[in-house]
Amino acid sequence: MYVVGEEEIEALAKVIRSGRLFRYDNGEECERFERRYADYIGVNHCGLTVSGTYALSASMIAAELGPGDEVLIPAHTYMATATAVLTTGAIPVIVDIDESITIDPQAIEDAIGPRTKAIVPVHMWGAACNMEAIMEIARRRGLKVIEDACQGVGGGYEGRKFGSIGDIGAFSFNYYKNMTAGEGGAITTSDETLAERARCAIDPCHFYWTGRDDALKPFAGNGGRASELVGAMLNVQLDRIDGLIGAMRAEKRQIIDATSRLGNLGLELSPMNSPDYDCAAHVMYLLPSAEQAERFVEVYPVVIAGKTGRHTYTEWDQVLMGAGAAHPAMNPYQHPDNAECRRDYDKDMCARSLDILSRTIMIPTHPQHTEAETQAIIQNIETASRVAFGDMDASEAAVRSTETLDPKKFDMAGTPEA
């Protein structure tokens, strides 16, 4: 959560005073947000749901994934990307990331097999995937593209908003996101059929509330519709998002400009696919070795990308164990239609990804950082770099380093995702 204030409190109070908490009971906040967010993203349709995880599942259901299908996902993402595939009965196939911390287009090309049906590019930490390359591969190979933009609210790729480039996109609005309602999610698409299938996945009874024309035969599902409270809060948060992202981009540019002028630090920025349009939630550096990354964070306790909880495939217990459902008869890993799918995983399968993640450090930005805090971040980067590269010892660094970040307030890394 970045900024929540009196405007959100008043919006929530207004809904509670009205007694119209249910979106179909003369409510207007959910529908208003869906219209506004579709316009903001640049698509024809938006559907609110209870979480980013459910938005991913609804997107994959909309894309008609199922038993017998493989879905390519990156080795670094929150586990919900993988488990959402499993909710459809399909099998997630894990492929390498590149130095941008996002899925590697060449790894996608190499991993496509006869049962591959979809690709899920994840705009990890709000940084853009190489969507031009991914979309070219997908169109040439006849694959669906489901954009996991759960971490990318407000970001984009070369002028287009995340969630508008692939066939369908999924967003999260949980506590740790750029926009929040505590929990919440949304799907976005310009495809009428995908939108209607996603709406049915989100609420199998929505036909009965809004009228039905039988253009799409409804199907059963668990449902995960949002309340008017979610819609009300998100309408206020949507008014804030561009200002928040703008402030973080400005701070990121300031940090990059300042550290580049220091010279001889040995730091290299992680390559970015669309640096002018990402969310700028972090400044990321790729160090030559994992040992140097460890020395860096010992001085300046920011985050190593490979140590952020369940964001790396080695920590996806249910996936590695093949526990794809609560009941064994529903487990996609045991489904006969998946017998020819690639279902075996091991913790060393994406060694290149693990190497990159062990060397990538992430310095968080924040829209409410003061100039003094930003300057302290720059000083700490310099100090930690000199220790990491052997130009300064730890005792001298302890004197020079300035602690600036309260992790509970400012550090968005290492937190639950979807």
C-alpha positions as CSV (number, residue, x, y, z in Angstrom):
1,M,0.0,0.0,0.0
2,Y,1.4,3.3,-1.0
3,V,-1.2,6.0,-0.3
4,V,-4.6,5.7,1.3
5,G,-6.4,8.7,2.9
6,E,-9.6,10.4,3.8
7,E,-10.9,10.2,0.2
8,E,-11.0,6.4,0.5
9,I,-12.6,6.5,3.9
10,E,-15.3,8.8,2.7
11,A,-16.0,6.6,-0.4
12,L,-16.3,3.5,1.7
13,A,-18.5,5.3,4.3
14,K,-20.8,6.5,1.5
15,V,-21.4,2.9,0.3
16,I,-22.0,1.7,3.8
17,R,-24.4,4.5,4.5
18,S,-26.3,3.7,1.3
19,G,-26.7,0.1,2.3
20,R,-25.9,-0.9,-1.3
21,L,-22.9,-3.2,-0.7
22,F,-23.9,-5.7,-3.4
23,R,-22.9,-4.7,-6.9
24,Y,-26.1,-5.8,-8.5
25,D,-28.4,-4.3,-5.9
26,N,-28.6,-0.7,-7.4
27,G,-24.8,-0.5,-6.8
28,E,-22.8,1.7,-9.2
29,E,-19.2,1.7,-7.9
30,C,-18.1,-1.6,-9.5
31,E,-19.5,-0.8,-12.8
32,R,-18.1,2.7,-12.7
33,F,-14.6,1.4,-12.0
34,E,-14.9,-1.2,-14.7
35,R,-15.7,1.4,-17.3
36,R,-13.0,3.8,-16.0
37,Y,-10.3,1.1,-15.8
38,A,-11.1,-0.2,-19.2
39,D,-10.7,3.3,-20.6
40,Y,-7.5,3.8,-18.6
41,I,-5.9,0.5,-19.9
42,G,-7.2,1.1,-23.4
43,V,-9.4,-1.9,-23.8
44,N,-13.1,-2.6,-24.3
45,H,-13.8,-4.7,-21.2
46,C,-12.9,-4.9,-17.6
47,G,-14.2,-7.3,-15.0
48,L,-13.7,-6.8,-11.3
49,T,-13.0,-9.8,-9.1
50,V,-11.9,-10.6,-5.5
51,S,-8.2,-11.0,-6.1
52,G,-5.4,-11.1,-8.6
53,T,-5.2,-14.9,-8.2
54,Y,-8.8,-15.2,-9.2
55,A,-8.3,-12.7,-12.1
56,L,-5.5,-15.0,-13.4
57,S,-7.8,-18.1,-13.1
58,A,-10.7,-16.3,-14.8
59,S,-8.4,-15.2,-17.6
60,M,-7.1,-18.7,-18.2
61,I,-10.7,-20.1,-18.1
62,A,-11.6,-17.5,-20.6
63,A,-8.8,-18.6,-22.9
64,E,-10.3,-22.2,-22.7
65,L,-7.3,-23.8,-21.2
66,G,-7.8,-27.3,-19.9
67,P,-6.5,-30.8,-19.6
68,G,-4.0,-31.7,-22.3
69,D,-2.7,-28.1,-22.6
70,E,0.6,-26.7,-21.5
71,V,1.1,-23.1,-20.5
72,L,4.5,-21.4,-20.4
73,I,5.2,-19.4,-17.3
74,P,8.4,-17.7,-16.0
75,A,10.7,-19.1,-13.3
76,H,10.3,-15.9,-11.3
77,T,6.7,-14.9,-10.4
78,Y,4.4,-15.4,-7.5
79,M,3.1,-18.9,-7.3
80,A,-0.4,-17.9,-8.2
81,T,0.7,-17.7,-11.9
82,A,1.4,-21.5,-11.7
83,T,-1.6,-22.5,-9.6
84,A,-4.0,-20.5,-11.8
85,V,-3.0,-22.7,-14.7
86,L,-3.7,-25.8,-12.5
87,T,-7.2,-24.5,-11.7
88,T,-8.1,-25.1,-15.4
89,G,-6.7,-28.6,-15.4
90,A,-3.8,-27.5,-17.6
91,I,-0.1,-28.0,-16.8
92,P,2.4,-25.1,-16.2
93,V,5.7,-25.4,-17.9
94,I,8.4,-23.3,-16.2
95,V,10.9,-21.5,-18.4
96,D,13.9,-19.2,-17.8
97,I,13.9,-15.5,-17.2
98,D,16.5,-13.2,-18.6
99,E,18.4,-10.4,-16.9
100,S,15.4,-8.1,-17.0
101,I,13.8,-10.5,-14.4
102,T,11.0,-11.3,-16.9
103,I,10.4,-14.2,-19.1
104,D,13.0,-14.8,-21.8
105,P,11.5,-14.7,-25.3
106,Q,14.2,-17.2,-26.5
107,A,13.4,-19.5,-23.7
108,I,9.7,-19.3,-24.8
109,E,10.7,-20.2,-28.3
110,D,12.8,-23.1,-27.2
111,A,10.1,-24.4,-24.8
112,I,7.1,-24.5,-27.2
113,G,5.9,-28.0,-27.7
114,P,3.0,-29.8,-29.4
115,R,0.8,-29.2,-26.4
116,T,1.7,-25.6,-25.7
117,K,-1.4,-23.5,-25.9
118,A,-0.6,-20.2,-24.0
119,I,2.2,-18.0,-22.7
120,V,1.9,-16.0,-19.5
121,P,4.3,-13.0,-19.5
122,V,4.6,-11.6,-16.0
123,H,5.5,-7.9,-15.7
124,M,7.5,-8.8,-12.6
125,W,8.0,-6.0,-10.0
126,G,6.2,-3.7,-12.4
127,A,9.0,-4.1,-15.1
128,A,7.8,-4.8,-18.6
129,C,8.3,-8.1,-20.4
130,N,9.6,-7.9,-24.0
131,M,6.1,-7.8,-25.4
132,E,7.0,-7.2,-29.0
133,A,9.1,-10.4,-29.1
134,I,6.5,-12.4,-27.1
135,M,3.6,-11.3,-29.3
136,E,5.5,-12.1,-32.5
137,I,6.2,-15.6,-31.2
138,A,2.6,-16.1,-30.0
139,R,1.1,-15.0,-33.3
140,R,3.5,-17.0,-35.4
141,R,2.9,-20.2,-33.3
142,G,-0.8,-19.7,-32.7
143,L,-0.6,-19.3,-28.9
144,K,-2.8,-17.2,-26.5
145,V,-1.1,-14.5,-24.5
146,I,-2.3,-13.9,-20.9
147,E,-0.6,-10.9,-19.4
148,D,0.0,-11.3,-15.7
149,A,0.0,-7.6,-14.7
150,C,-0.7,-8.2,-11.1
151,Q,2.4,-6.3,-10.1
152,G,2.1,-3.8,-12.9
153,V,-0.8,-1.5,-12.2
154,G,-0.1,1.8,-13.9
155,G,2.8,0.5,-16.0
156,G,3.2,-0.1,-19.6
157,Y,5.3,-1.2,-22.6
158,E,6.3,1.4,-25.2
159,G,3.3,3.6,-24.6
160,R,0.7,0.8,-24.2
161,K,-0.6,-0.1,-20.8
162,F,0.0,-3.5,-19.3
163,G,-3.1,-5.6,-19.8
164,S,-3.9,-4.2,-23.3
165,I,-1.2,-6.0,-25.3
166,G,-2.0,-9.7,-24.9
167,D,-5.3,-11.4,-25.5
168,I,-6.4,-10.9,-21.9
169,G,-4.8,-9.3,-18.8
170,A,-5.0,-9.9,-15.1
171,F,-4.4,-7.4,-12.3
172,S,-4.2,-7.5,-8.5
173,F,-5.3,-4.8,-6.1
174,N,-4.2,-6.4,-2.9
175,Y,-2.5,-4.6,0.0
176,Y,1.0,-4.6,-1.6
177,K,0.1,-3.2,-5.0
178,N,0.3,0.2,-6.6
179,M,-3.5,0.5,-6.3
180,T,-5.2,-1.3,-3.4
181,A,-8.5,-2.2,-1.9
182,G,-6.9,-4.5,0.6
183,E,-7.8,-7.3,-1.8
184,G,-9.2,-7.3,-5.3
185,G,-8.4,-8.0,-9.0
186,A,-9.5,-7.4,-12.5
187,I,-9.4,-8.9,-16.0
188,T,-9.0,-6.7,-19.1
189,T,-9.5,-7.5,-22.7
190,S,-10.9,-6.1,-26.0
191,D,-12.2,-9.6,-27.1
192,E,-15.9,-9.9,-26.5
193,T,-15.9,-13.7,-26.2
194,L,-13.0,-13.7,-23.7
195,A,-14.7,-11.0,-21.7
196,E,-17.9,-12.9,-21.5
197,R,-16.2,-16.2,-20.5
198,A,-14.2,-14.4,-17.9
199,R,-17.4,-12.7,-16.4
200,C,-18.9,-16.2,-16.2
201,A,-15.8,-17.5,-14.4
202,I,-16.0,-14.5,-12.0
203,D,-19.7,-14.9,-11.4
204,P,-21.5,-17.9,-12.9
205,C,-24.8,-16.2,-12.0
206,H,-24.1,-12.8,-13.6
207,F,-26.3,-13.7,-16.5
208,Y,-29.3,-13.7,-14.1
209,W,-28.5,-10.3,-12.7
210,T,-27.7,-8.6,-15.9
211,G,-29.8,-10.5,-18.4
212,R,-28.8,-13.2,-20.8
213,D,-28.9,-13.6,-24.6
214,D,-27.4,-17.1,-24.8
215,A,-24.6,-15.9,-27.0
216,L,-22.4,-17.8,-24.6
217,K,-23.8,-20.8,-22.8
218,P,-23.1,-20.3,-19.1
219,F,-20.9,-22.8,-17.2
220,A,-20.4,-23.7,-13.6
221,G,-17.6,-22.1,-11.5
222,N,-16.8,-21.1,-7.9
223,G,-17.3,-17.4,-8.5
224,G,-15.3,-14.5,-7.1
225,R,-17.2,-11.2,-7.7
226,A,-16.2,-8.0,-5.9
227,S,-18.3,-5.9,-3.6
228,E,-19.2,-2.3,-3.9
229,L,-16.7,-1.6,-1.2
230,V,-13.9,-2.8,-3.4
231,G,-15.3,-0.7,-6.3
232,A,-15.6,2.4,-4.2
233,M,-12.1,2.3,-2.9
234,L,-10.6,1.5,-6.3
235,N,-12.3,4.5,-7.9
236,V,-10.4,6.7,-5.5
237,Q,-7.2,4.8,-6.0
238,L,-7.5,5.1,-9.8
239,D,-7.5,8.9,-9.3
240,R,-4.1,8.6,-7.5
241,I,-2.3,6.1,-9.7
242,D,-0.7,8.3,-12.3
243,G,0.7,10.7,-9.7
244,L,2.2,7.8,-7.7
245,I,3.8,6.2,-10.7
246,G,5.1,9.6,-11.9
247,A,6.7,10.2,-8.5
248,M,8.4,6.8,-8.5
249,R,9.7,7.2,-12.0
250,A,11.1,10.6,-11.1
251,E,12.9,9.1,-8.0
252,K,14.2,6.2,-10.0
253,R,15.6,8.5,-12.7
254,Q,17.2,10.6,-9.9
255,I,18.9,7.6,-8.3
256,I,20.1,6.3,-11.7
257,D,21.5,9.7,-12.7
258,A,23.2,10.2,-9.4
259,T,24.8,6.8,-9.1
260,S,26.0,6.9,-12.7
261,R,27.8,10.1,-12.0
262,L,29.7,8.6,-9.0
263,G,31.9,6.5,-11.3
264,N,33.9,3.4,-10.6
265,L,31.1,1.8,-8.5
266,G,31.1,-1.3,-10.7
267,L,27.3,-1.4,-10.6
268,E,25.4,-2.3,-13.8
269,L,21.7,-1.6,-14.1
270,S,19.5,-4.6,-14.9
271,P,18.4,-4.2,-18.5
272,M,14.8,-3.0,-18.9
273,N,12.5,-3.8,-21.9
274,S,10.7,-0.5,-21.6
275,P,12.4,1.7,-19.0
276,D,10.3,4.8,-19.7
277,Y,7.0,3.1,-19.1
278,D,7.6,0.6,-16.3
279,C,6.2,1.2,-12.8
280,A,9.6,2.2,-11.4
281,A,8.9,0.4,-8.1
282,H,12.6,-0.5,-7.9
283,V,16.0,0.4,-9.1
284,M,17.5,-3.0,-10.0
285,Y,21.3,-3.7,-10.4
286,L,22.9,-6.9,-11.6
287,L,26.1,-7.6,-9.7
288,P,28.9,-9.9,-11.1
289,S,28.4,-12.5,-8.4
290,A,26.0,-13.7,-5.7
291,E,28.7,-13.1,-3.1
292,Q,29.0,-9.5,-4.1
293,A,25.2,-9.1,-3.9
294,E,25.3,-10.6,-0.4
295,R,28.0,-8.1,0.7
296,F,25.9,-5.3,-0.7
297,V,22.8,-6.2,1.3
298,E,24.8,-6.7,4.5
299,V,25.7,-3.0,4.3
300,Y,22.4,-1.8,2.9
301,P,19.5,-4.2,3.8
302,V,17.5,-4.1,0.6
303,V,16.4,-7.2,-1.3
304,I,18.1,-9.8,-3.5
305,A,15.6,-10.8,-6.1
306,G,16.1,-14.5,-5.5
307,K,15.2,-14.1,-1.8
308,T,11.7,-12.8,-1.9
309,G,9.7,-15.7,-0.7
310,R,7.5,-17.6,-3.1
311,H,8.4,-15.6,-6.1
312,T,10.8,-18.2,-7.5
313,Y,9.8,-21.6,-8.7
314,T,12.1,-23.4,-6.2
315,E,9.6,-22.3,-3.4
316,W,6.4,-23.4,-5.1
317,D,5.8,-26.4,-2.9
318,Q,2.5,-27.5,-4.3
319,V,3.8,-27.4,-7.9
320,L,7.0,-29.2,-7.2
321,M,5.1,-31.9,-5.2
322,G,2.5,-32.3,-8.0
323,A,-0.3,-31.4,-5.6
324,G,-2.4,-29.7,-8.2
325,A,-5.8,-30.0,-6.5
326,A,-7.3,-30.8,-3.1
327,H,-8.8,-34.1,-4.3
328,P,-6.5,-36.6,-6.2
329,A,-9.2,-37.3,-8.8
330,M,-9.1,-33.6,-9.7
331,N,-5.3,-33.3,-9.8
332,P,-4.1,-32.1,-13.2
333,Y,-0.9,-33.9,-12.7
334,Q,-2.8,-37.2,-12.5
335,H,-5.3,-36.4,-15.3
336,P,-5.0,-38.9,-18.2
337,D,-5.3,-36.1,-20.8
338,N,-2.1,-34.7,-19.4
339,A,-0.1,-37.9,-19.7
340,E,1.9,-36.4,-22.6
341,C,2.4,-33.0,-21.0
342,R,5.7,-32.1,-19.3
343,R,4.9,-32.6,-15.6
344,D,8.3,-33.1,-14.0
345,Y,10.1,-30.4,-12.1
346,D,13.3,-30.1,-10.1
347,K,14.9,-27.2,-8.3
348,D,17.8,-27.0,-10.7
349,M,15.8,-27.0,-13.9
350,C,16.2,-23.2,-14.4
351,A,19.8,-22.7,-13.2
352,R,20.3,-19.6,-15.4
353,S,17.3,-17.9,-13.7
354,L,18.6,-18.8,-10.2
355,D,22.0,-17.3,-11.1
356,I,20.5,-14.1,-12.3
357,L,18.2,-13.8,-9.3
358,S,21.0,-14.4,-6.9
359,R,22.9,-11.4,-8.4
360,T,20.1,-8.9,-8.7
361,I,19.5,-6.4,-6.0
362,M,16.4,-4.3,-5.7
363,I,16.3,-0.8,-4.2
364,P,12.6,0.2,-3.6
365,T,11.3,3.6,-4.6
366,H,8.3,5.3,-2.9
367,P,6.0,8.2,-4.0
368,Q,6.3,9.8,-0.6
369,H,10.1,9.7,-0.2
370,T,11.5,13.1,0.7
371,E,14.5,14.6,-1.1
372,A,16.6,13.8,2.0
373,E,15.5,10.1,1.9
374,T,16.3,9.9,-1.8
375,Q,19.7,11.4,-1.2
376,A,20.3,8.9,1.6
377,I,19.4,6.1,-0.7
378,I,22.0,7.3,-3.2
379,Q,24.6,7.5,-0.5
380,N,23.8,4.0,0.8
381,I,24.0,2.6,-2.8
382,E,27.5,4.1,-3.1
383,T,28.6,2.8,0.2
384,A,27.3,-0.7,-0.2
385,S,28.7,-0.9,-3.7
386,R,32.2,0.0,-2.5
387,V,32.0,-2.8,0.1
388,A,30.6,-5.2,-2.5
389,F,33.5,-4.5,-4.9
390,G,36.2,-4.5,-2.2
391,D,36.9,-0.7,-2.2
392,M,35.8,-0.2,1.4
393,D,35.6,-2.4,4.5
394,A,32.5,-3.1,6.5
395,S,33.6,-1.0,9.5
396,E,34.1,2.1,7.4
397,A,30.7,1.4,5.7
398,A,29.0,1.2,9.1
399,V,30.1,4.8,9.8
400,R,29.1,6.2,6.4
401,S,25.9,4.3,5.7
402,T,22.6,6.0,6.5
403,E,19.5,3.8,7.2
404,T,16.6,5.3,5.3
405,L,13.9,2.8,4.8
406,D,11.3,1.4,7.1
407,P,10.7,-1.9,5.4
408,K,7.1,-2.1,6.6
409,K,6.4,1.3,5.0
410,F,8.6,1.4,2.0
411,D,9.8,-2.0,0.9
412,M,7.3,-3.6,-1.5
413,A,9.6,-6.6,-2.3
414,G,9.2,-10.0,-0.7
415,T,5.5,-9.6,-0.1
416,P,2.5,-11.7,-1.1
417,E,1.5,-11.1,-4.6
418,A,-1.8,-12.0,-6.1
